[in-house]
């Protein structure tokens, strides 16, 4: 469009329509929906996805925006952890911290802050993906991505329907599909709590728990 503008302007000058047609051109090139989309993208870039208040402010401004679904999901994770922490709700499934073993104790020293990590495993490959806006990672001695251990931290797991032994022999398995993610929250005094996503967990004793 930048190359087209001088040609359009030259033609309009010769017909005496520069003001009216010029205004039409500007409005047509920047429709209201585009302004709204740009405003939402700028607002979303500033959101702190690990903070409930930041997500709430975004949803007040863009309740039906392109990122509204994502914001509502992340907010629900924080809300559920807050309710469990305040003993206003009981977790549907929780892994006590002592079941996570010595590796978890080491992770507490390495990543004591509140943050998030997304871990995927598609069989032969283990990697990370952005979870709640967080991309900072650390690996332990076995090259396993470390889960941040601060209260309110989030672990997101995507296994494409395959069993994945992540910590202390505990196997996580998200439902099949690239969009299926299991979300767990670190709630001090409670454990690693399942917050969202379908799949299952298999404990070291072989007992299976279905997650809904």
C-alpha positions as CSV (number, residue, x, y, z in Angstrom):
1,X,0.0,0.0,0.0
2,X,2.9,2.4,0.6
3,X,3.8,2.2,-3.1
4,X,0.2,2.7,-4.1
5,X,-0.5,5.9,-2.1
6,X,1.6,8.4,-4.2
7,X,-0.2,7.2,-7.4
8,X,-3.6,7.5,-5.8
9,X,-2.9,10.9,-4.5
10,X,-1.7,12.2,-7.9
11,X,-4.9,11.0,-9.6
12,X,-7.1,12.6,-6.9
13,X,-5.3,16.0,-7.2
14,X,-6.2,16.2,-10.9
15,X,-9.9,15.6,-10.2
16,X,-10.2,17.9,-7.2
17,X,-11.3,15.2,-4.9
18,X,-8.2,15.1,-2.6
19,X,-9.9,15.8,0.7
20,X,-12.9,13.5,0.5
21,X,-11.1,10.7,-1.2
22,X,-8.1,11.1,0.9
23,X,-10.1,10.6,4.0
24,X,-11.8,7.6,2.5
25,X,-8.4,6.1,1.8
26,X,-7.1,6.5,5.3
27,X,-10.3,5.0,6.9
28,X,-10.3,2.1,4.5
29,X,-6.7,1.2,5.2
30,X,-7.2,1.3,9.0
31,X,-10.7,-0.1,9.8
32,X,-11.9,0.0,13.4
33,X,-11.5,-3.8,13.8
34,X,-7.8,-3.4,12.9
35,X,-7.4,-0.7,15.6
36,X,-9.1,-2.9,18.1
37,X,-7.0,-5.9,17.2
38,X,-3.8,-3.9,17.5
39,X,-4.8,-2.5,20.8
40,X,-5.6,-6.0,22.1
41,X,-2.2,-7.4,20.9
42,X,-0.4,-4.5,22.6
43,X,-2.3,-5.1,25.8
44,X,-1.7,-8.8,25.7
45,X,2.0,-8.3,25.3
46,X,2.0,-6.4,28.6
47,X,0.0,-9.0,30.5
48,X,1.8,-10.9,33.4
49,X,0.2,-14.3,32.9
50,X,1.5,-15.5,36.3
51,X,-0.5,-12.8,38.0
52,X,-4.3,-13.1,38.4
53,X,-4.8,-9.3,38.7
54,X,-3.1,-8.7,35.4
55,X,-5.3,-11.3,33.6
56,X,-8.4,-9.8,35.2
57,X,-7.6,-6.3,33.9
58,X,-7.0,-7.7,30.4
59,X,-10.3,-9.5,30.4
60,X,-12.2,-6.4,31.6
61,X,-10.8,-4.6,28.6
62,X,-11.2,-7.4,26.0
63,X,-13.8,-9.9,27.4
64,X,-14.4,-11.4,23.9
65,X,-11.0,-10.8,22.3
66,X,-8.8,-13.2,20.5
67,X,-6.8,-13.9,23.6
68,X,-9.8,-14.1,26.0
69,X,-9.9,-17.9,26.0
70,X,-6.3,-18.2,26.9
71,X,-6.6,-15.5,29.6
72,X,-9.6,-17.2,31.1
73,X,-7.8,-20.5,31.3
74,X,-4.7,-19.0,33.0
75,X,-6.9,-17.0,35.4
76,X,-8.8,-20.2,36.3
77,X,-5.5,-21.9,37.3
78,X,-4.6,-19.1,39.7
79,X,-8.2,-19.0,41.0
80,X,-8.2,-22.7,41.7
81,X,-4.9,-22.6,43.5
82,X,-6.0,-19.7,45.6
83,X,-9.2,-21.5,46.6
84,X,-7.2,-24.7,47.6
85,X,-4.7,-22.6,49.5
86,X,-7.5,-20.9,51.4
87,X,-9.1,-24.3,52.1
88,X,-12.2,-23.2,50.2
89,X,-11.9,-26.0,47.7
90,X,-10.4,-29.5,47.6
91,X,-8.2,-30.7,44.8
92,X,-9.6,-33.4,42.6
93,X,-6.1,-35.0,42.5
94,X,-2.9,-34.1,44.2
95,X,0.6,-35.6,44.4
96,X,2.1,-34.9,47.8
97,X,5.5,-33.3,47.7
98,X,7.1,-36.2,49.5
99,X,6.1,-38.5,46.6
100,X,8.2,-36.4,44.3
101,X,11.4,-37.6,46.0
102,X,14.9,-36.2,46.4
103,X,14.9,-34.7,42.9
104,X,12.2,-32.3,44.0
105,X,14.3,-31.3,47.0
106,X,17.1,-30.4,44.6
107,X,14.7,-28.5,42.4
108,X,13.7,-26.4,45.4
109,X,17.2,-25.2,45.6
110,X,17.6,-24.5,41.9
111,X,14.2,-23.0,41.2
112,X,12.6,-21.6,44.4
113,X,10.7,-18.8,42.6
114,X,7.1,-18.6,41.4
115,X,7.1,-19.3,37.6
116,X,5.9,-21.8,35.0
117,X,7.4,-24.4,32.7
118,X,5.9,-26.2,29.7
119,X,7.3,-29.7,29.0
120,X,6.5,-31.8,26.0
121,X,7.4,-35.3,25.1
122,X,6.5,-36.9,21.8
123,X,8.2,-40.2,22.4
124,X,11.9,-39.7,21.5
125,X,12.1,-36.0,22.1
126,X,11.7,-33.9,25.3
127,X,11.5,-30.2,25.0
128,X,9.8,-27.1,26.3
129,X,7.1,-24.7,25.2
130,X,6.0,-21.4,26.5
131,X,3.6,-21.8,29.5
132,X,1.8,-18.7,30.9
133,X,4.4,-16.5,29.2
134,X,7.4,-18.2,30.8
135,X,10.3,-19.4,28.8
136,X,13.1,-19.4,31.4
137,X,14.3,-23.0,32.0
138,X,16.9,-24.9,34.0
139,X,17.9,-28.5,33.5
140,X,18.9,-30.9,36.3
141,X,21.7,-33.5,36.2
142,X,19.6,-35.8,33.9
143,X,18.8,-33.0,31.4
144,X,15.2,-32.9,32.7
145,X,13.5,-29.5,32.7
146,X,13.1,-28.3,36.3
147,X,9.7,-27.3,37.6
148,X,9.8,-24.0,39.5
149,X,8.9,-24.8,43.1
150,X,7.6,-21.5,44.4
151,X,4.0,-21.4,45.7
152,X,1.7,-20.8,42.8
153,X,4.1,-22.1,40.1
154,X,2.6,-24.0,37.2
155,X,3.7,-27.2,35.4
156,X,2.2,-27.7,31.9
157,X,2.7,-31.2,30.3
158,X,2.0,-32.2,26.8
159,X,2.7,-35.9,26.0
160,X,0.5,-36.4,22.8
161,X,-1.2,-39.4,24.5
162,X,2.1,-41.1,25.3
163,X,3.2,-42.1,28.9
164,X,6.0,-39.8,30.1
165,X,8.0,-40.5,33.3
166,X,8.9,-37.0,34.6
167,X,9.9,-37.2,38.2
168,X,10.6,-39.9,40.7
169,X,9.0,-42.6,38.5
170,X,5.7,-40.8,38.3
171,X,4.2,-41.1,34.8
172,X,2.1,-38.4,33.2
173,X,0.0,-38.9,30.1
174,X,-2.1,-36.1,28.5
175,X,-4.9,-37.0,26.2
176,X,-4.0,-37.4,22.6
177,X,-3.7,-34.3,20.4
178,X,-1.3,-31.4,20.1
179,X,-3.7,-29.1,21.9
180,X,-4.1,-31.4,25.0
181,X,-2.2,-30.1,27.9
182,X,-2.2,-31.1,31.6
183,X,-1.8,-28.2,34.0
184,X,-0.5,-28.8,37.6
185,X,0.0,-26.2,40.3
186,X,2.5,-26.0,43.1
187,X,0.5,-25.3,46.3
188,X,2.6,-25.2,49.4
189,X,1.3,-27.3,52.2
190,X,-0.7,-29.4,49.8
191,X,1.3,-30.7,46.9
192,X,1.4,-30.8,43.1
193,X,-2.2,-30.3,42.3
194,X,-4.0,-31.1,39.0
195,X,-5.7,-28.0,37.8
196,X,-6.8,-28.6,34.2
197,X,-6.6,-31.0,31.3
198,X,-7.6,-34.6,30.6
199,X,-5.3,-37.5,30.9
200,X,-3.9,-39.7,33.6
201,X,-1.2,-40.2,36.2
202,X,0.4,-43.5,37.0
203,X,2.2,-43.6,40.4
204,X,5.3,-45.7,41.1
205,X,3.1,-48.4,42.7
206,X,1.2,-48.9,39.5
207,X,-2.0,-47.2,40.6
208,X,-3.6,-45.1,37.8
209,X,-5.6,-41.9,38.3
210,X,-7.8,-40.6,35.5
211,X,-7.8,-36.8,35.2
212,X,-10.8,-34.9,33.9
